[in-house]
Amino acid sequence: MKAICRECLWTGAEAVGRCPACGSPRVVCDPELDQLSIAHLDCDAFYASVEKRDRPELRDRPVIIGGGVRGVVSTACYIARQSGVGSAMPMFKALKACPDAVVIKPDFSKYVPESKRIFAMVGELTPLVQTLSLDEAWIDLSGTERLNGGPPALQLIRLQKRIETETGLSVSIGLAPNRFLAKIASELDKPRGFSVIGAANARALLAQKSVRILPGVGPVFGKTLISDGFATVGDLAAADVRDLVKRYGETGLRLHDLAHARDSRRVNPEHDRRGMSAETTFNTDLTAAGDLEAELWPLCEKVASKARRDGVASRVIVLKLRRTDFRIITRRKTLPEPVQTARALFAVGRELLGPELGRPYRLIGIGLADIQDAEDAPASLFGTGEARALKTETTIDALRARFGASAVVAGRALKRP
């Protein structure tokens, strides 16, 4: 099987431009189509799509999901994206780029149930599903042909049609021999896309792409690579691995592997988590900023240390407070790039805490939401405050592992008498 029609599910042994059964041009063709089993599924503009589905009058309007004027964009529909609006963009910039956009605050009471519906369908095909967030996941369909009545490509096309029929939402899917290529493939044809990257043509396809398509290469690190002469993935593939390691350490070795379309990471359901947090309840209610911050810092250290140990990071930081009347208050902020340091957690936690000061609290907590593998986070972090903090905190992790938790104590963690 080398071709499948996404409309009528016709299959053929040769690549074709149009389906010979129904005439549709939506035919997926690849010489390796029946051999590939690793997929990346990404819901198209998920939050905005849910809102548009539930409010048909917004169908042809640009929609931005995000906070107030000082907040950031969580996601934007494809109409708004045509005006240059993107995730994590400051809201004032988004509205400047698209002044007629309809802005809607995120409503997770809608999004979470829809996410569960979609991934319940995915889970019927295989238990090897590693979710990255509410709207995307890697899927390993190895060995499921007999169980599900067809090769992974056919299963995924049926799944894509089912999701759209039953939820009114669309997804894009990439199919490839490994996680990295599957993620790249899912971005090639959005929305409602289905793209395939086989091992045979992967390096040629990647060669002319910007280095910024590589996981871990954010805007800052991307500029570093380009200034060093590595503007394309092909430039990295042609480089001597020893030179890359000398320049960028372990990141250089990973860049070399990715440039050659290699990625040995498995789809790991144990990373099927969307967040991690820590909290503490006080013996007596606290009101003063200094007292609350003193309780917040060790929680930040705890969460950040676990994030580094588990190899995850996140752009979304969540502060939790419980008032004396037991009402729970949560505040969250989305950052431009993922973090995994106590320094970053504390800075955002203190910022979110500021407007809530002035009343007593009995509990405080801090956490990361929508976590992702740190290997997929921007290696940005070259020359930035987060990079320096990460280096310092990783060194502290090693010292504490060797000499005990009290071997290194931050001054901020010392409680006032």
Backbone hydrogen bonds, N-H to C=O, Kabsch-Sander energy under -0.5 kcal/mol:
donor,donor_aa,acceptor,acceptor_aa,energy
2,K,12,G,-2.9
3,A,12,G,-1.7
4,I,28,V,-2.0
5,C,10,W,-2.7
6,R,4,I,-0.5
6,R,26,R,-3.1
9,L,5,C,-1.5
12,G,3,A,-2.1
19,C,24,S,-2.9
23,G,19,C,-2.0
27,V,25,P,-2.3
28,V,4,I,-2.9
29,C,27,V,-0.5
30,D,2,K,-2.1
33,L,30,D,-1.8
34,D,1,M,-0.7
35,Q,32,E,-2.5
36,L,32,E,-1.1
37,S,176,A,-0.6
38,I,176,A,-1.7
39,A,37,S,-0.5
39,A,139,I,-3.0
40,H,174,G,-2.3
41,L,137,A,-2.8
42,D,172,S,-2.7
43,C,135,D,-3.3
44,D,170,S,-2.1
45,A,43,C,-0.5
46,F,43,C,-0.8
49,S,45,A,-2.9
50,V,46,F,-2.3
51,E,47,Y,-2.0
52,K,48,A,-2.4
53,R,49,S,-2.4
54,D,50,V,-2.1
55,R,51,E,-1.4
58,L,55,R,-2.7
59,R,56,P,-1.9
61,R,58,L,-1.9
64,I,102,V,-2.7
65,I,75,T,-2.9
66,G,64,I,-0.6
66,G,104,I,-1.9
67,G,72,V,-1.3
71,G,68,G,-1.7
73,V,89,M,-2.3
74,S,65,I,-3.1
75,T,65,I,-1.5
77,C,63,V,-2.6
81,R,77,C,-2.0
82,Q,78,Y,-1.2
83,S,80,A,-1.4
84,G,81,R,-1.8
85,V,80,A,-1.6
88,A,73,V,-3.4
89,M,86,G,-1.6
91,M,71,G,-3.0
92,F,69,V,-0.7
93,K,90,P,-0.7
94,A,90,P,-2.1
95,L,91,M,-2.6
96,K,92,F,-1.2
97,A,93,K,-2.2
98,C,94,A,-2.2
101,A,98,C,-1.8
102,V,62,P,-3.0
103,V,101,A,-0.6
104,I,64,I,-2.7
110,K,107,D,-1.8
111,Y,107,D,-1.5
112,V,108,F,-2.2
114,E,110,K,-1.3
115,S,111,Y,-2.5
116,K,112,V,-2.4
117,R,113,P,-2.1
118,I,114,E,-2.3
119,F,115,S,-2.5
120,A,116,K,-1.6
121,M,117,R,-1.4
122,V,118,I,-1.7
123,G,119,F,-2.3
124,E,120,A,-0.8
124,E,121,M,-0.7
125,L,122,V,-1.8
126,T,122,V,-1.2
129,V,127,P,-1.9
130,Q,138,W,-2.5
131,T,129,V,-0.6
132,L,136,E,-2.8
133,S,136,E,-1.4
136,E,133,S,-0.6
137,A,41,L,-2.1
138,W,130,Q,-2.3
139,I,39,A,-2.7
140,D,128,L,-2.4
141,L,37,S,-2.8
141,L,139,I,-0.6
144,T,141,L,-1.6
148,N,144,T,-2.6
149,G,145,E,-0.9
150,G,145,E,-2.3
154,L,151,P,-0.6
155,Q,151,P,-2.1
156,L,152,P,-2.7
157,I,153,A,-1.9
158,R,154,L,-2.2
159,L,155,Q,-2.3
160,Q,156,L,-2.7
161,K,157,I,-2.0
162,R,158,R,-2.3
163,I,159,L,-2.7
164,E,160,Q,-1.8
165,T,161,K,-2.2
166,E,162,R,-2.9
167,T,163,I,-2.3
168,G,163,I,-0.6
168,G,164,E,-1.3
169,L,163,I,-0.7
172,S,42,D,-2.8
173,I,193,G,-2.2
174,G,40,H,-2.3
175,L,195,S,-2.4
176,A,38,I,-2.7
182,A,178,N,-2.1
183,K,179,R,-2.3
184,I,180,F,-2.0
185,A,181,L,-2.7
186,S,182,A,-2.0
187,E,183,K,-0.7
187,E,184,I,-1.0
188,L,185,A,-1.4
195,S,173,I,-2.3
197,I,175,L,-2.3
202,A,198,G,-0.7
202,A,199,A,-0.5
203,R,199,A,-0.5
205,L,201,N,-2.1
206,L,202,A,-2.4
207,A,203,R,-2.0
208,Q,204,A,-0.6
209,K,206,L,-2.0
211,V,231,A,-1.8
213,I,210,S,-2.0
214,L,211,V,-1.7
216,G,376,D,-1.0
217,V,214,L,-2.0
218,G,216,G,-0.9
222,G,218,G,-2.8
223,K,219,P,-1.8
224,T,220,V,-1.7
225,L,221,F,-2.7
226,I,222,G,-2.5
227,S,223,K,-2.5
228,D,224,T,-1.4
229,G,226,I,-1.6
230,F,225,L,-2.8
231,A,229,G,-0.6
233,V,206,L,-0.6
233,V,209,K,-2.5
234,G,207,A,-2.3
236,L,232,T,-1.4
237,A,233,V,-2.4
238,A,234,G,-1.8
239,A,235,D,-0.7
239,A,236,L,-0.8
243,D,240,D,-0.6
244,L,240,D,-1.9
245,V,241,V,-2.4
246,K,242,R,-2.2
247,R,243,D,-2.1
248,Y,244,L,-3.0
249,G,245,V,-2.2
251,T,248,Y,-1.1
252,G,249,G,-0.9
253,L,249,G,-1.1
254,R,250,E,-2.0
255,L,251,T,-2.6
256,H,252,G,-2.0
257,D,253,L,-2.0
258,L,254,R,-2.7
259,A,255,L,-2.5
260,H,256,H,-1.0
260,H,257,D,-0.5
261,A,258,L,-2.3
262,R,257,D,-3.0
268,N,266,R,-0.6
271,H,268,N,-2.0
272,D,269,P,-2.0
273,R,271,H,-2.7
276,M,368,L,-2.0
278,A,366,I,-2.2
280,T,364,I,-2.4
282,F,362,R,-2.3
286,L,361,Y,-2.7
292,L,288,A,-2.2
293,E,289,A,-2.8
294,A,290,G,-1.9
295,E,291,D,-1.3
296,L,292,L,-1.7
297,W,293,E,-2.2
299,L,295,E,-0.7
300,C,296,L,-2.1
301,E,297,W,-2.3
302,K,298,P,-2.0
303,V,299,L,-2.5
304,A,300,C,-2.6
305,S,301,E,-2.4
306,K,302,K,-1.9
307,A,303,V,-2.5
308,R,304,A,-2.4
309,R,305,S,-2.4
310,D,306,K,-2.5
311,G,307,A,-0.7
311,G,308,R,-0.6
312,V,307,A,-2.7
313,A,372,Q,-2.4
314,S,339,V,-1.7
316,V,369,A,-0.8
317,I,315,R,-0.6
317,I,333,K,-2.6
318,V,367,G,-2.6
319,L,331,R,-3.6
320,K,365,G,-2.7
321,L,329,I,-2.8
322,R,363,L,-1.8
323,R,327,R,-2.7
324,T,360,P,-0.8
326,F,323,R,-1.9
329,I,321,L,-3.3
331,R,319,L,-2.5
333,K,317,I,-2.3
335,L,315,R,-3.1
335,L,333,K,-0.5
339,V,314,S,-2.7
345,L,341,T,-2.2
346,F,342,A,-3.0
347,A,343,R,-2.1
348,V,344,A,-2.0
349,G,345,L,-2.9
350,R,346,F,-2.9
351,E,347,A,-1.6
352,L,348,V,-2.8
353,L,349,G,-1.9
354,G,350,R,-1.7
356,E,353,L,-1.7
357,L,353,L,-0.6
357,L,354,G,-1.5
358,G,287,T,-0.6
359,R,356,E,-0.5
361,Y,286,L,-2.7
362,R,322,R,-3.0
363,L,322,R,-1.0
364,I,280,T,-2.0
365,G,320,K,-2.5
366,I,278,A,-2.4
367,G,318,V,-1.9
368,L,276,M,-2.9
369,A,316,V,-2.4
370,D,274,R,-2.1
371,I,274,R,-0.6
372,Q,313,A,-2.8
374,A,311,G,-3.1
376,D,373,D,-1.4
377,A,373,D,-0.5
377,A,374,A,-1.0
379,A,216,G,-8.7
381,L,378,P,-0.5
382,F,379,A,-0.6
382,F,380,S,-1.1
384,T,381,L,-1.2
388,R,384,T,-2.1
389,A,385,G,-2.5
390,L,386,E,-2.7
391,K,387,A,-2.3
392,T,388,R,-2.2
393,E,389,A,-3.1
394,T,390,L,-2.4
395,T,391,K,-1.7
396,I,392,T,-2.1
397,D,393,E,-2.3
398,A,394,T,-1.8
399,L,395,T,-2.1
400,R,396,I,-2.7
401,A,397,D,-2.2
402,R,398,A,-1.6
403,F,399,L,-3.1
404,G,400,R,-2.1
407,A,404,G,-1.9
413,A,410,A,-1.3
414,L,411,G,-1.4
415,K,413,A,-0.7
